[in-house]
Amino acid sequence: MPDLNEAKKDTEHNVTQPKEDNEYVRLVISSEPRTLDADILRPRSQPRIRSFNWWIKVLVPMMQWEATAFGRPVLALVLVASLALFPVFLIPSGPSMWLAGMIFGYGLGFFIIMVGTTIGMVLPYMIGLLFREQIHQWLKRWPQKAAMIRLAGEGSWLYQFRVVALFRVSPFPYTIFNYAIVVTSMRFWPYLWGSVAGMVPEAYLYIYSGRLIRTLADVQYGNHQLTAVEIIYNVISMIIAIVTTVAFTIYAKRTLNELESAERNRAESSVADHRTAELEKLPLEQHKHLNFPSSV
């Protein structure tokens, strides 16, 4: 009978299909059918929930396509390439870091992010050296930002390393910083290692938020139900991530402001010393002009 044969084929297909439960398959393969009516009928009263649902609906299909189209090894190379090239064109690389955290986790995901972002910080620096004069003219539109950037090129190797790391942690847009730093006296190696050190907290933050997005996406589409332990873990982790991010940001901004104040005081002191030297020369010059010859 046709009905019995079709049922038998469906049963055999379900038995023979391999059962994979890793994070990659959980992301790209849905374990339950989705219905459009359920998404339409779901109430969305609060704007924040509506905004989050929109991001989930935009990011998850995009990441599903990337994961299924390339596979894990090729996807890793694609993520490294995107993290390396996006900063060159001033494109935010956050979604690529999220995807690295979602699929590859803290270990391999961190390695992918650091390799890609390191290349993405070196390439603009090298390109910026070719257009140093144009970038210098462009920065004249924002003298305050330019003064902040010039701080990074002052001082010793350790000082430059520290200031670059603080810039990476601070809210200053690092895609612009990569190009703008070439107009200073910044050396390459403190720029490189300071950038790597400053990117470590951001990399872990993106990995954590990416894994959190994956978990919430599974819950959103009915593929996973959070247990009480998972809810407590995610809440505590979110609080720690937020507090750590705020603390790093406040520390970086405060330190940069202190460096800016110190630089301003040094500049004012230099101007005052120059004026004092000029005033000390003035009486001598007047004495020369007023000095009469010894013989008439």
C-alpha positions in Angstrom: 0.0 0.0 0.0 1.4 3.5 -0.9 0.8 5.0 2.6 2.6 2.1 4.4 5.5 2.3 1.9 5.9 6.0 2.3 5.8 5.7 6.1 8.4 2.9 5.9 10.7 5.1 3.8 10.4 8.0 6.2 11.2 5.7 9.1 14.3 4.3 7.3 15.5 7.9 6.4 15.2 9.0 10.0 17.1 5.9 11.3 19.9 6.1 8.8 20.5 9.9 9.0 23.6 10.5 11.2 22.9 12.2 14.5 25.3 15.2 15.0 25.0 17.4 18.1 28.1 19.6 17.8 27.8 23.4 17.8 28.3 23.7 14.1 25.4 21.4 13.2 23.2 23.0 15.9 23.7 26.3 14.2 23.2 25.4 10.6 20.7 22.6 10.9 17.4 23.1 12.6 16.1 20.1 14.5 12.5 21.2 14.3 10.4 22.6 11.4 9.8 26.3 11.5 6.4 27.8 10.6 5.9 31.3 9.3 2.6 31.6 11.1 4.2 31.0 14.5 6.6 33.9 13.9 3.8 36.2 12.7 1.4 35.4 15.5 4.1 35.7 18.2 3.4 38.9 20.2 6.1 41.6 20.1 5.1 44.5 22.2 8.3 45.8 23.6 10.7 47.7 21.2 13.8 46.1 22.6 12.4 42.6 22.1 11.4 43.6 18.6 14.8 44.9 17.8 16.5 41.8 19.2 14.2 39.5 17.2 15.1 41.5 14.0 18.8 41.0 14.7 18.2 37.3 15.2 16.3 37.0 12.0 19.0 38.9 10.1 22.1 37.4 11.6 21.1 33.8 12.0 20.1 33.1 8.3 23.3 34.9 7.1 25.4 32.8 9.4 23.5 29.6 8.4 24.3 30.4 4.8 28.0 31.1 5.5 28.3 27.9 7.5 26.5 25.6 5.0 28.1 27.2 2.0 31.7 26.9 3.1 32.1 24.3 5.8 34.2 24.6 8.9 37.8 24.7 7.4 36.9 27.1 4.5 34.7 29.2 6.8 37.7 29.7 9.2 39.7 31.1 6.2 36.7 33.2 5.1 36.4 34.7 8.6 40.2 35.4 8.8 40.0 37.1 5.4 36.9 39.2 6.4 38.6 40.3 9.7 41.7 41.2 7.7 40.0 43.1 4.9 37.0 44.8 6.5 39.1 47.3 8.5 40.9 48.3 5.3 37.5 49.5 3.9 36.3 50.9 7.3 33.7 48.1 7.5 32.8 46.9 11.0 34.0 43.3 11.6 31.8 42.6 14.6 29.5 40.0 12.8 32.6 38.0 11.7 33.8 37.9 15.3 30.4 36.8 16.5 30.3 34.0 13.9 33.8 32.9 15.0 32.6 32.6 18.6 29.3 30.9 17.6 30.8 28.1 15.5 34.4 27.7 16.8 34.1 28.6 20.5 36.6 30.2 22.8 39.8 28.3 21.7 39.8 28.2 17.9 37.5 31.2 17.7 39.9 33.3 19.6 42.8 32.2 17.4 40.8 33.1 14.2 39.8 36.5 15.6 43.3 37.4 16.7 45.0 36.3 13.4 42.4 38.1 11.3 42.3 41.3 13.4 46.1 41.5 13.5 46.3 41.4 9.8 43.5 43.9 9.7 45.5 46.3 11.8 48.8 45.9 9.9 47.3 46.4 6.4 45.8 49.8 7.0 49.0 50.9 8.7 51.0 49.9 5.6 48.5 51.5 3.3 48.4 54.6 5.4 52.2 55.1 5.0 51.6 55.6 1.3 49.1 58.4 1.9 50.6 60.0 5.0 50.3 63.6 3.7 46.7 63.1 2.7 45.8 61.6 6.0 47.5 64.5 7.8 45.4 67.0 5.9 42.3 65.0 6.6 42.9 65.0 10.3 43.1 68.8 10.4 39.3 68.7 10.4 39.3 67.2 13.8 42.1 68.9 15.8 41.0 67.4 19.1 41.0 63.8 17.8 44.3 64.5 16.1 45.9 65.7 19.3 44.7 62.5 21.0 46.3 60.4 18.3 49.6 62.3 18.5 49.9 61.2 22.1 50.4 57.6 20.9 53.5 58.5 19.0 55.3 60.2 22.0 57.7 58.7 24.4 59.5 55.3 24.7 58.7 51.9 23.3 56.8 50.9 26.5 54.9 54.2 26.5 53.8 53.8 22.9 52.8 50.2 23.6 50.6 51.3 26.5 48.9 54.1 24.7 48.0 51.9 21.7 46.6 49.2 23.9 44.5 51.9 25.7 43.2 53.2 22.4 42.1 49.7 21.4 40.2 49.2 24.6 38.7 52.7 24.5 35.6 53.6 22.4 37.8 55.4 19.8 37.0 53.8 16.4 40.0 51.5 15.7 39.4 51.4 12.0 40.2 55.1 11.8 43.0 54.8 14.3 44.8 52.2 12.1 45.2 54.9 9.3 45.6 58.0 11.5 48.5 56.6 13.6 50.9 56.9 10.6 51.0 60.7 10.9 52.7 60.3 14.3 56.2 59.1 15.3 54.8 55.7 16.2 57.1 52.8 15.6 55.8 49.6 14.1 56.5 47.0 16.8 54.9 48.9 19.8 51.9 49.6 17.5 51.6 45.9 16.6 52.0 44.4 20.1 50.0 47.2 21.7 47.2 46.5 19.2 47.2 42.8 19.9 47.2 43.3 23.7 44.3 45.8 23.4 42.2 43.4 21.2 42.3 40.5 23.6 39.4 41.7 25.9 37.3 42.7 22.8 37.9 39.3 21.2 36.6 37.4 24.3 33.7 39.8 24.6 32.7 39.1 21.0 33.1 35.3 21.4 30.9 35.3 24.5 28.2 37.5 22.9 28.3 35.3 19.8 27.8 32.2 21.8 25.0 34.0 23.7 23.3 34.9 20.4 23.6 31.3 19.3 21.9 30.1 22.5 19.1 32.7 22.3 18.6 31.9 18.6 18.2 28.2 19.5 15.6 29.2 22.1 13.9 31.6 19.7 13.5 28.9 17.0 12.5 26.1 19.5 15.7 24.1 19.1 16.8 24.4 22.7 15.3 25.1 26.1 17.4 26.8 28.8 17.7 25.0 32.1 17.8 26.9 35.4 21.6 26.4 35.6 22.1 27.7 32.0 19.9 30.8 32.8 21.9 31.5 36.0 25.2 31.0 34.1 24.3 33.3 31.2 23.0 36.0 33.6 26.2 35.9 35.7 28.4 35.8 32.6 26.5 38.7 31.0 26.9 40.8 34.2 30.7 40.0 34.4 31.1 40.9 30.7 29.3 44.2 31.0 31.1 45.2 34.2 34.5 44.2 32.7 33.8 46.1 29.5 32.7 49.2 31.4 35.7 49.0 33.7 38.1 48.7 30.8 36.5 51.6 29.0 36.4 53.9 32.0 40.1 53.1 32.8 41.2 53.6 29.2 39.3 56.9 28.9 40.6 58.2 32.2 44.2 57.3 31.4 44.0 58.9 28.0 42.5 62.0 29.5 45.4 62.1 32.0 47.9 61.7 29.2 46.2 64.5 27.3 46.3 66.8 30.3 49.9 66.0 30.9 50.7 66.7 27.3 48.8 70.0 27.5 50.6 71.1 30.6 53.9 70.2 29.1 53.1 72.3 26.0 52.0 75.2 28.1 55.2 74.9 30.2 57.3 74.8 27.1 55.6 78.0 25.8 56.0 79.7 29.2 59.7 78.8 29.3 60.2 80.1 25.8 58.5 83.4 26.8 60.7 83.6 29.9 63.8 83.1 27.8 62.7 85.9 25.4 62.0 88.3 28.3 65.4 87.5 29.8 67.0 88.5 26.5 65.1 91.7 26.2 67.0 93.8 28.8 70.3 92.8 27.2 69.1 93.9 23.8 67.8 97.2 25.2 71.2 97.7 26.9 72.9 97.2 23.6 70.7 99.8 21.9 71.1 102.3 24.7 74.9 101.8 25.0 76.7 105.0 23.9 80.1 104.9 22.3 83.1 105.5 24.7 84.5 108.4 22.6 82.6 111.2 21.1 
